[in-house]
């Protein structure tokens, strides 16, 4: 008898006629829990075409989560891992002053952002809370991305 069988209670191999149970889980969407139109807070996005889009947010939702949930054209080449500047947004000065200072890592990425302003932040780093209810952010007209020009990332 092998040592593995001596120290384990279950056999590693099942007989061919054994029925396996299937696990059923709820559908998970990209980002935090919650669907479109849910949440106590409102965020106002101004797109590159100057279109105003109002969305609902929950505690802890990032602006990147919201943009993906509502199909707003905000790139995210690194999928929110703080390794690029493609989710760069320009924050309304009133709300920018309420935010914590950007981390050194975020500032390093912002240095590479197109159209950097005094109130620029990365959308993946701004988490919604009660104090940011009514936040307005503008999406810059372009991004700096190492992907091939014209390539658009798809979220999953």
VEXTIBA-399945 format. One record per residue: y, x, z of N, C-alpha, C in turn; residue number from 1; residue in one letter. Coordinates in Angstrom, 1 decimal, always signed. Atoms other than C-alpha are relative to their C-alpha. Layout:
BEGIN
+--------+--------+--------+--------+--------+--------+--------+--------+--------+-----+---+
:     nY :     nX :     nZ :    caY :    caX :    caZ :     cY :     cX :     cZ :   k : r :
+--------+--------+--------+--------+--------+--------+--------+--------+--------+-----+---+
:      Y :      X :      Z :      Y :      X :      Z :      Y :      X :      Z : NUM : A :
...
+--------+--------+--------+--------+--------+--------+--------+--------+--------+-----+---+
***
This chain:
BEGIN
+--------+--------+--------+--------+--------+--------+--------+--------+--------+-----+---+
:     nY :     nX :     nZ :    caY :    caX :    caZ :     cY :     cX :     cZ :   k : r :
+--------+--------+--------+--------+--------+--------+--------+--------+--------+-----+---+
:   -1.2 :   +0.9 :   +0.0 :   +0.0 :   +0.0 :   +0.0 :   +1.2 :   +0.9 :   +0.0 :   1 : X :
:   -1.3 :   -0.8 :   +0.1 :   +3.5 :   +1.3 :   -0.9 :   +0.8 :   -0.1 :   +1.3 :   2 : X :
:   -0.9 :   +0.0 :   -1.2 :   +6.1 :   +2.1 :   +1.8 :   +1.0 :   -1.2 :   -0.2 :   3 : X :
:   -1.0 :   +1.1 :   +0.2 :   +8.4 :   -0.5 :   +0.2 :   -0.6 :   -1.3 :   +0.5 :   4 : X :
:   +0.6 :   +1.3 :   -0.5 :   +5.9 :   -3.3 :   +0.9 :   -0.2 :   +0.0 :   +1.5 :   5 : X :
:   +0.2 :   +0.0 :   -1.4 :   +5.3 :   -2.1 :   +4.4 :   +1.3 :   -0.4 :   +0.8 :   6 : X :
:   -1.2 :   +0.2 :   -0.7 :   +9.0 :   -2.4 :   +5.3 :   +0.8 :   -1.2 :   -0.5 :   7 : X :
:   -0.7 :   +1.2 :   +0.4 :  +10.0 :   -5.5 :   +3.4 :   -0.9 :   -1.2 :   +0.2 :   8 : X :
:   +0.7 :   +1.2 :   -0.3 :   +9.0 :   -9.1 :   +4.2 :   -0.4 :   -0.8 :   -1.2 :   9 : X :
:   +0.2 :   +0.8 :   +1.2 :   +9.2 :  -10.5 :   +0.7 :   -0.6 :   +0.9 :   -1.1 :  10 : X :
:   +0.5 :   -0.7 :   +1.2 :   +7.4 :   -9.4 :   -2.4 :   +1.1 :   +0.1 :   -1.0 :  11 : X :
:   -1.0 :   -0.2 :   +1.0 :   +9.6 :   -8.0 :   -5.1 :   -0.3 :   -0.7 :   -1.3 :  12 : X :
:   +0.4 :   +0.7 :   +1.2 :   +7.6 :   -9.7 :   -7.8 :   -0.4 :   -1.4 :   +0.4 :  13 : X :
:   +0.4 :   +1.4 :   -0.2 :   +7.1 :  -13.5 :   -8.0 :   -1.1 :   -0.3 :   -1.0 :  14 : X :
:   +1.0 :   +0.5 :   +0.9 :   +4.1 :  -15.2 :   -9.5 :   +0.6 :   -0.7 :   -1.2 :  15 : X :
:   -0.5 :   +0.6 :   +1.2 :   +4.6 :  -16.5 :  -13.0 :   +0.3 :   -1.5 :   +0.1 :  16 : X :
:   -0.2 :   +1.5 :   -0.2 :   +4.4 :  -20.2 :  -11.9 :   +0.9 :   -0.4 :   +1.0 :  17 : X :
:   -1.0 :   +0.3 :   -1.0 :   +7.1 :  -20.0 :   -9.3 :   +1.3 :   -0.6 :   -0.6 :  18 : X :
:   -1.2 :   +0.7 :   +0.5 :  +10.1 :  -22.3 :   -9.8 :   +1.2 :   +0.6 :   +0.8 :  19 : X :
:   -1.2 :   -0.6 :   -0.6 :  +13.5 :  -20.7 :   -9.2 :   +1.1 :   -1.1 :   +0.1 :  20 : X :
:   -1.1 :   +0.9 :   -0.2 :  +16.4 :  -22.6 :   -7.8 :   +1.2 :   +0.5 :   -0.7 :  21 : X :
:   -1.3 :   -0.4 :   +0.6 :  +19.7 :  -22.6 :   -9.7 :   +1.1 :   -0.3 :   +0.9 :  22 : X :
:   -1.2 :   +0.2 :   -0.8 :  +23.0 :  -22.2 :   -8.0 :   +1.1 :   -0.7 :   -0.9 :  23 : X :
:   -1.1 :   +0.7 :   +0.7 :  +25.9 :  -24.5 :   -9.0 :   +1.3 :   +0.2 :   +0.7 :  24 : X :
:   -1.3 :   -0.3 :   -0.6 :  +29.5 :  -23.4 :   -8.4 :   +1.0 :   -0.8 :   -0.7 :  25 : X :
:   -1.1 :   +0.6 :   +0.7 :  +32.8 :  -25.0 :   -9.1 :   +0.6 :   +1.0 :   -1.0 :  26 : X :
:   -0.7 :   -0.8 :   +1.1 :  +34.8 :  -23.7 :  -12.1 :   +1.2 :   +0.7 :   +0.7 :  27 : X :
:   -1.1 :   -0.8 :   -0.5 :  +37.2 :  -20.9 :  -11.2 :   +0.9 :   +0.4 :   -1.1 :  28 : X :
:   -0.9 :   -0.4 :   +1.0 :  +40.3 :  -20.4 :  -13.2 :   +0.6 :   +1.4 :   +0.3 :  29 : X :
:   -0.6 :   -1.3 :   -0.3 :  +42.1 :  -17.1 :  -13.6 :   +1.1 :   -0.1 :   +1.0 :  30 : X :
:   -1.0 :   +0.1 :   -1.0 :  +44.3 :  -16.4 :  -10.6 :   -0.4 :   -0.7 :   +1.2 :  31 : X :
:   +0.4 :   +0.7 :   -1.2 :  +44.4 :  -18.3 :   -7.4 :   -0.4 :   -1.4 :   -0.2 :  32 : X :
:   +0.4 :   +1.4 :   +0.1 :  +43.1 :  -21.8 :   -6.7 :   +1.2 :   -0.8 :   -0.3 :  33 : X :
:   -1.1 :   +0.9 :   +0.3 :  +45.1 :  -24.7 :   -7.9 :   +0.1 :   -0.2 :   -1.5 :  34 : X :
:   -0.1 :   +0.3 :   +1.4 :  +45.7 :  -26.3 :  -11.2 :   +1.5 :   -0.2 :   -0.4 :  35 : X :
:   -1.4 :   +0.2 :   +0.5 :  +48.7 :  -27.1 :  -13.4 :   +0.5 :   -1.3 :   +0.7 :  36 : X :
:   -0.7 :   +1.1 :   -0.6 :  +51.2 :  -29.4 :  -11.7 :   -0.2 :   -0.1 :   +1.5 :  37 : X :
:   +0.2 :   +0.1 :   -1.4 :  +50.0 :  -28.6 :   -8.2 :   +0.8 :   +1.1 :   +0.7 :  38 : X :
:   -0.7 :   -1.0 :   -0.9 :  +51.9 :  -26.8 :   -5.4 :   +1.3 :   -0.5 :   +0.4 :  39 : X :
:   -1.3 :   +0.5 :   -0.6 :  +54.9 :  -27.3 :   -3.2 :   +1.2 :   +0.7 :   -0.6 :  40 : X :
:   -1.1 :   -0.8 :   +0.4 :  +57.1 :  -24.7 :   -4.9 :   +0.2 :   -0.1 :   -1.5 :  41 : X :
:   -0.3 :   +0.0 :   +1.4 :  +58.9 :  -24.6 :   -8.3 :   +0.5 :   +1.3 :   -0.4 :  42 : X :
:   -0.5 :   -1.2 :   +0.6 :  +59.5 :  -21.6 :  -10.5 :   +0.5 :   -0.3 :   -1.4 :  43 : X :
:   -0.7 :   +0.3 :   +1.3 :  +61.8 :  -21.7 :  -13.5 :   -0.2 :   +1.3 :   -0.8 :  44 : X :
:   +0.1 :   -1.1 :   +1.0 :  +60.8 :  -19.4 :  -16.4 :   +0.9 :   -0.2 :   -1.1 :  45 : X :
:   -0.8 :   +0.1 :   +1.2 :  +63.2 :  -18.6 :  -19.2 :   -0.7 :   +1.0 :   -1.0 :  46 : X :
:   +0.8 :   -0.8 :   +1.0 :  +61.2 :  -17.4 :  -22.2 :   +0.9 :   +0.9 :   -0.9 :  47 : X :
:   -0.8 :   -0.8 :   +1.0 :  +62.2 :  -14.9 :  -24.9 :   +0.7 :   -0.8 :   -1.0 :  48 : X :
:   -0.7 :   +0.9 :   +0.9 :  +63.2 :  -17.9 :  -27.0 :   +1.0 :   -0.9 :   +0.7 :  49 : X :
:   -1.0 :   +0.7 :   -0.8 :  +65.5 :  -19.1 :  -24.2 :   -0.5 :   -1.4 :   +0.4 :  50 : X :
:   +0.5 :   +1.3 :   -0.4 :  +63.2 :  -22.1 :  -23.5 :   -0.2 :   +0.1 :   +1.5 :  51 : X :
:   +0.2 :   +0.1 :   -1.4 :  +63.2 :  -23.2 :  -19.9 :   -1.3 :   -0.8 :   +0.4 :  52 : X :
:   +1.3 :   +0.6 :   -0.4 :  +59.8 :  -24.0 :  -18.4 :   -0.1 :   +0.0 :   +1.5 :  53 : X :
:   +0.2 :   +0.1 :   -1.5 :  +59.4 :  -25.3 :  -14.8 :   -1.5 :   -0.2 :   +0.3 :  54 : X :
:   +1.4 :   +0.1 :   -0.4 :  +56.1 :  -24.8 :  -13.1 :   -0.1 :   -0.1 :   +1.5 :  55 : X :
:   +0.2 :   +0.2 :   -1.5 :  +54.6 :  -25.6 :   -9.7 :   -0.9 :   +1.2 :   +0.5 :  56 : X :
:   +0.7 :   -1.2 :   -0.6 :  +53.2 :  -22.8 :   -7.4 :   -0.4 :   -0.3 :   +1.4 :  57 : X :
:   +0.5 :   +0.0 :   -1.4 :  +51.3 :  -22.4 :   -4.2 :   +0.3 :   +1.3 :   +0.7 :  58 : X :
:   -0.2 :   -1.3 :   -0.7 :  +51.6 :  -19.8 :   -1.5 :   -0.9 :   +1.0 :   -0.6 :  59 : X :
:   +0.8 :   -1.1 :   +0.4 :  +50.4 :  -16.5 :   -2.7 :   -0.2 :   +0.2 :   -1.5 :  60 : X :
:   +0.1 :   -0.2 :   +1.5 :  +50.5 :  -17.2 :   -6.5 :   +1.0 :   +1.0 :   -0.4 :  61 : X :
:   -0.9 :   -1.0 :   +0.6 :  +52.0 :  -14.3 :   -8.4 :   +0.6 :   -0.7 :   -1.2 :  62 : X :
:   -0.6 :   +0.5 :   +1.2 :  +54.3 :  -14.9 :  -11.3 :   -0.9 :   +0.2 :   -1.2 :  63 : X :
:   +1.0 :   -0.3 :   +1.1 :  +51.6 :  -13.4 :  -13.5 :   -1.1 :   -1.1 :   +0.0 :  64 : X :
:   +1.0 :   +1.1 :   -0.1 :  +49.1 :  -16.0 :  -12.2 :   +0.6 :   -1.3 :   -0.6 :  65 : X :
:   -0.7 :   +1.2 :   +0.5 :  +51.6 :  -18.8 :  -13.0 :   +0.1 :   +0.0 :   -1.5 :  66 : X :
:   -0.2 :   -0.1 :   +1.5 :  +52.4 :  -17.5 :  -16.5 :   -1.4 :   -0.2 :   -0.7 :  67 : X :
:   +1.3 :   +0.2 :   +0.6 :  +48.7 :  -17.4 :  -17.3 :   -0.5 :   -1.4 :   +0.1 :  68 : X :
:   +0.5 :   +1.4 :   -0.3 :  +47.9 :  -20.8 :  -15.7 :   +0.8 :   -1.0 :   -1.0 :  69 : X :
:   -0.9 :   +1.0 :   +0.8 :  +50.8 :  -22.5 :  -17.7 :   +0.2 :   +0.5 :   -1.5 :  70 : X :
:   +0.0 :   -0.5 :   +1.3 :  +50.2 :  -20.5 :  -20.9 :   +1.4 :   +0.5 :   -0.5 :  71 : X :
:   -1.3 :   -0.5 :   +0.2 :  +53.6 :  -18.8 :  -20.7 :   -0.2 :   +1.5 :   -0.6 :  72 : X :
:   +0.2 :   -1.3 :   +0.7 :  +53.9 :  -15.7 :  -23.0 :   +0.5 :   +1.2 :   +0.9 :  73 : X :
:   -0.3 :   -1.1 :   -0.8 :  +54.0 :  -13.0 :  -20.3 :   -1.2 :   +1.0 :   -0.1 :  74 : X :
:   +1.1 :   -0.9 :   +0.2 :  +51.9 :  -10.0 :  -21.2 :   -0.5 :   +0.6 :   +1.4 :  75 : X :
:   +0.6 :   -0.6 :   -1.2 :  +49.5 :   -8.3 :  -18.7 :   -1.1 :   +0.9 :   -0.4 :  76 : X :
:   +0.9 :   -1.0 :   +0.6 :  +47.9 :   -5.3 :  -20.3 :   -1.0 :   +0.5 :   +1.1 :  77 : X :
:   +0.9 :   -0.6 :   -1.1 :  +46.5 :   -4.0 :  -16.9 :   -0.7 :   -1.1 :   +0.8 :  78 : X :
:   +0.5 :   +1.1 :   -0.7 :  +45.5 :   -7.5 :  -15.7 :   +0.4 :   +0.0 :   +1.5 :  79 : X :
:   -0.5 :   +0.1 :   -1.4 :  +47.7 :   -7.2 :  -12.6 :   -0.3 :   +1.1 :   +0.9 :  80 : X :
:   +0.4 :   -1.1 :   -0.9 :  +46.5 :   -3.9 :  -11.3 :   +1.1 :   +1.0 :   +0.2 :  81 : X :
:   -1.1 :   -0.8 :   -0.2 :  +49.9 :   -2.3 :  -11.2 :   -0.1 :   +1.4 :   -0.8 :  82 : X :
:   +0.2 :   -1.2 :   +0.8 :  +49.1 :   +0.1 :  -14.0 :   +0.8 :   +0.0 :   -1.3 :  83 : X :
:   -0.8 :   +0.1 :   +1.2 :  +51.7 :   -1.0 :  -16.7 :   +1.3 :   -0.7 :   +0.4 :  84 : X :
:   -1.3 :   +0.7 :   -0.3 :  +55.1 :   -2.7 :  -17.0 :   +0.1 :   -1.2 :   -0.9 :  85 : X :
:   -0.1 :   +1.0 :   +1.0 :  +54.2 :   -5.4 :  -19.5 :   +0.3 :   -1.4 :   +0.6 :  86 : X :
:   -0.4 :   +1.3 :   -0.7 :  +54.7 :   -8.3 :  -16.9 :   +1.4 :   +0.1 :   +0.6 :  87 : X :
:   -1.4 :   -0.1 :   -0.5 :  +58.3 :   -7.2 :  -16.3 :   +0.7 :   -1.3 :   -0.2 :  88 : X :
:   -0.9 :   +1.1 :   +0.1 :  +60.6 :  -10.0 :  -15.5 :   +1.3 :   +0.3 :   +0.7 :  89 : X :
:   -1.4 :   -0.1 :   -0.6 :  +64.3 :  -10.3 :  -14.6 :   +0.2 :   -1.1 :   +0.9 :  90 : X :
:   -0.1 :   +1.0 :   -1.1 :  +64.8 :  -12.1 :  -11.3 :   +1.5 :   -0.4 :   +0.2 :  91 : X :
:   -1.3 :   +0.4 :   -0.4 :  +67.8 :  -14.2 :  -10.5 :   +0.5 :   +0.8 :   +1.2 :  92 : X :
:   -0.5 :   -0.8 :   -1.1 :  +70.1 :  -12.1 :   -8.2 :   -0.1 :   -0.6 :   +1.3 :  93 : X :
:   +0.0 :   +0.7 :   -1.3 :  +70.2 :  -14.7 :   -5.5 :   -1.4 :   +0.1 :   +0.6 :  94 : X :
:   +1.3 :   -0.1 :   -0.5 :  +66.4 :  -14.5 :   -5.1 :   -0.4 :   +1.5 :   +0.1 :  95 : X :
:   +0.4 :   -1.5 :   +0.0 :  +66.1 :  -10.7 :   -5.8 :   +0.4 :   +0.5 :   +1.4 :  96 : X :
:   -0.5 :   -0.5 :   -1.3 :  +68.1 :  -10.1 :   -2.6 :   -0.9 :   -0.4 :   +1.2 :  97 : X :
:   +0.9 :   +0.5 :   -1.0 :  +65.5 :  -12.1 :   -0.6 :   -1.3 :   +0.7 :   +0.0 :  98 : X :
:   +1.3 :   -0.6 :   +0.1 :  +62.6 :  -10.0 :   -1.8 :   +0.0 :   +1.4 :   +0.7 :  99 : X :
:   +0.2 :   -1.3 :   -0.5 :  +61.2 :   -6.9 :   -0.2 :   +0.3 :   +1.0 :   -1.1 : 100 : X :
:   -0.2 :   -1.1 :   +1.0 :  +62.0 :   -3.6 :   -2.0 :   -1.3 :   +0.2 :   -0.7 : 101 : X :
:   +1.2 :   -0.4 :   +0.8 :  +59.6 :   -2.7 :   -4.8 :   -0.6 :   +1.3 :   +0.6 : 102 : X :
:   +0.7 :   -1.2 :   -0.5 :  +57.0 :   -0.2 :   -3.8 :   +0.2 :   +1.2 :   -1.0 : 103 : X :
:   -0.2 :   -1.1 :   +0.9 :  +57.1 :   +3.3 :   -5.2 :   -0.8 :   -0.1 :   -1.3 : 104 : X :
:   +0.8 :   +0.2 :   +1.2 :  +54.2 :   +2.4 :   -7.5 :   +0.6 :   -0.9 :   -1.0 : 105 : X :
:   -0.6 :   +1.0 :   +0.8 :  +56.0 :   -0.6 :   -8.8 :   +1.3 :   +0.6 :   -0.7 : 106 : X :
:   -1.2 :   -0.6 :   +0.5 :  +59.2 :   +1.4 :   -9.3 :   -0.4 :   +1.0 :   -1.1 : 107 : X :
:   +0.5 :   -0.9 :   +1.0 :  +57.2 :   +4.0 :  -11.3 :   -0.3 :   -0.7 :   -1.3 : 108 : X :
:   +0.4 :   +0.8 :   +1.1 :  +55.9 :   +1.3 :  -13.6 :   +1.3 :   -0.6 :   -0.6 : 109 : X :
:   -1.3 :   +0.6 :   +0.5 :  +59.4 :   -0.3 :  -13.9 :   +0.8 :   +1.0 :   -0.8 : 110 : X :
:   -0.7 :   -1.0 :   +0.7 :  +60.8 :   +3.0 :  -15.1 :   -0.4 :   +0.0 :   -1.5 : 111 : X :
:   +0.5 :   +0.0 :   +1.4 :  +58.7 :   +2.4 :  -18.3 :   +0.3 :   -1.3 :   -0.7 : 112 : X :
:   -0.3 :   +1.3 :   +0.6 :  +59.9 :   -1.2 :  -18.8 :   +1.1 :   -0.1 :   -1.0 : 113 : X :
:   -1.1 :   +0.3 :   +1.0 :  +61.9 :   -2.4 :  -21.8 :   +1.1 :   -0.8 :   +0.6 : 114 : X :
:   -1.1 :   +0.8 :   -0.5 :  +65.3 :   -3.7 :  -20.9 :   +0.2 :   -0.1 :   +1.5 : 115 : X :
:   -0.1 :   +0.0 :   -1.4 :  +65.3 :   -2.7 :  -17.3 :   +1.4 :   -0.4 :   +0.5 : 116 : X :
:   -1.3 :   +0.4 :   -0.6 :  +68.0 :   -4.3 :  -15.1 :   -0.1 :   +0.3 :   +1.5 : 117 : X :
:   -0.1 :   -0.2 :   -1.4 :  +69.1 :   -4.1 :  -11.5 :   -0.9 :   -0.9 :   +0.8 : 118 : X :
:   +0.8 :   +1.0 :   -0.7 :  +67.0 :   -7.2 :  -10.7 :   -1.4 :   -0.1 :   -0.7 : 119 : X :
:   +1.4 :   +0.0 :   +0.6 :  +63.8 :   -6.2 :  -12.6 :   -1.1 :   +0.1 :   +1.0 : 120 : X :
:   +1.3 :   -0.1 :   -0.8 :  +60.4 :   -6.7 :  -11.0 :   -1.2 :   -0.2 :   -0.9 : 121 : X :
:   +1.3 :   +0.3 :   +0.7 :  +56.8 :   -6.9 :  -12.1 :   -0.5 :   -1.3 :   +0.4 : 122 : X :
:   +0.4 :   +1.3 :   -0.3 :  +55.5 :  -10.4 :  -12.3 :   -1.3 :   +0.0 :   +0.9 : 123 : X :
:   +1.3 :   -0.1 :   -0.7 :  +52.1 :   -9.3 :  -10.8 :   +0.3 :   +0.4 :   +1.5 : 124 : X :
:   -0.3 :   -0.4 :   -1.4 :  +53.9 :   -8.1 :   -7.6 :   +0.9 :   -1.0 :   +0.8 : 125 : X :
:   -0.8 :   +1.0 :   -0.7 :  +56.0 :  -11.2 :   -6.8 :   -0.9 :   -1.2 :   +0.4 : 126 : X :
:   +0.8 :   +1.1 :   -0.5 :  +54.0 :  -13.6 :   -4.6 :   +0.9 :   -1.1 :   +0.5 : 127 : X :
:   -0.8 :   +1.2 :   -0.3 :  +55.3 :  -17.1 :   -4.1 :   -0.2 :   -0.3 :   +1.5 : 128 : X :
:   +0.0 :   +0.5 :   -1.4 :  +56.3 :  -18.4 :   -0.6 :   +1.2 :   -1.0 :   +0.0 : 129 : X :
:   -1.1 :   +1.0 :   -0.2 :  +58.7 :  -21.0 :   +0.8 :   +1.4 :   +0.5 :   -0.4 : 130 : X :
:   -1.4 :   -0.5 :   +0.2 :  +61.7 :  -18.7 :   +0.6 :   +0.3 :   +0.3 :   -1.5 : 131 : X :
:   -0.2 :   -0.2 :   +1.4 :  +61.2 :  -18.3 :   -3.2 :   -0.1 :   -1.3 :   -0.8 : 132 : X :
:   +0.0 :   +1.3 :   +0.7 :  +61.1 :  -22.0 :   -4.0 :   +1.3 :   -0.2 :   -0.8 : 133 : X :
:   -1.2 :   +0.1 :   +0.9 :  +63.4 :  -22.6 :   -7.0 :   +0.3 :   +1.3 :   -0.7 : 134 : X :
:   -0.2 :   -1.3 :   +0.6 :  +63.1 :  -19.0 :   -8.2 :   +0.1 :   -0.1 :   -1.5 : 135 : X :
:   -0.1 :   +0.0 :   +1.5 :  +64.3 :  -18.4 :  -11.8 :   -0.2 :   +1.5 :   -0.4 : 136 : X :
:   +0.2 :   -1.3 :   +0.6 :  +63.0 :  -15.5 :  -13.8 :   +0.1 :   -0.1 :   -1.5 : 137 : X :
:   -0.1 :   -0.1 :   +1.5 :  +63.7 :  -14.4 :  -17.4 :   -1.0 :   +1.0 :   -0.5 : 138 : X :
:   +0.9 :   -0.9 :   +0.6 :  +61.1 :  -12.8 :  -19.6 :   +0.8 :   +0.8 :   -1.0 : 139 : X :
:   -0.7 :   -0.9 :   +0.9 :  +62.6 :   -9.8 :  -21.5 :   -0.5 :   -0.3 :   -1.5 : 140 : X :
:   +0.3 :   +0.3 :   +1.4 :  +62.7 :  -10.0 :  -25.3 :   -1.1 :   +0.9 :   -0.6 : 141 : X :
:   +1.0 :   -0.9 :   +0.5 :  +60.2 :   -7.1 :  -25.7 :   -0.7 :   +0.7 :   +1.2 : 142 : X :
:   +0.7 :   -0.8 :   -1.1 :  +57.7 :   -5.0 :  -23.7 :   -0.4 :   +1.3 :   -0.7 : 143 : X :
:   +0.6 :   -1.2 :   +0.4 :  +56.4 :   -1.5 :  -23.9 :   -1.4 :   +0.0 :   +0.3 : 144 : X :
:   +1.5 :   +0.1 :   -0.2 :  +52.7 :   -1.6 :  -24.4 :   -0.7 :   +1.1 :   -0.9 : 145 : X :
:   +0.7 :   -1.0 :   +0.8 :  +50.3 :   +1.1 :  -25.5 :   -1.0 :   -0.6 :   -0.9 : 146 : X :
:   +0.9 :   +0.7 :   +0.9 :  +48.2 :   -1.5 :  -27.3 :   +0.6 :   +0.1 :   -1.4 : 147 : X :
:   -0.4 :   +0.0 :   +1.4 :  +48.4 :   -1.7 :  -31.1 :   +1.1 :   -1.1 :   -0.2 : 148 : X :
:   -1.0 :   +1.0 :   +0.2 :  +51.6 :   -3.4 :  -32.2 :   -0.6 :   -1.3 :   -0.7 : 149 : X :
:   +0.5 :   +1.3 :   +0.5 :  +51.0 :   -7.1 :  -32.9 :   -1.2 :   -0.5 :   +0.7 : 150 : X :
:   +1.2 :   +0.4 :   -0.8 :  +47.9 :   -7.2 :  -30.6 :   +0.5 :   -0.8 :   +1.2 : 151 : X :
:   -0.3 :   +0.8 :   -1.2 :  +48.1 :   -9.9 :  -28.0 :   -1.2 :   -0.1 :   +0.9 : 152 : X :
:   +1.1 :   +0.1 :   -0.9 :  +45.9 :   -9.7 :  -24.9 :   -0.3 :   -1.5 :   +0.2 : 153 : X :
:   +0.4 :   +1.4 :   -0.4 :  +44.0 :  -12.9 :  -24.1 :   -0.5 :   +0.0 :   +1.5 : 154 : X :
:   +0.5 :   +0.1 :   -1.4 :  +43.4 :  -14.0 :  -20.5 :   -1.3 :   -0.7 :   +0.0 : 155 : X :
:   +1.4 :   +0.6 :   -0.1 :  +40.0 :  -15.0 :  -19.3 :   -0.2 :   -0.5 :   +1.4 : 156 : X :
+--------+--------+--------+--------+--------+--------+--------+--------+--------+-----+---+
***
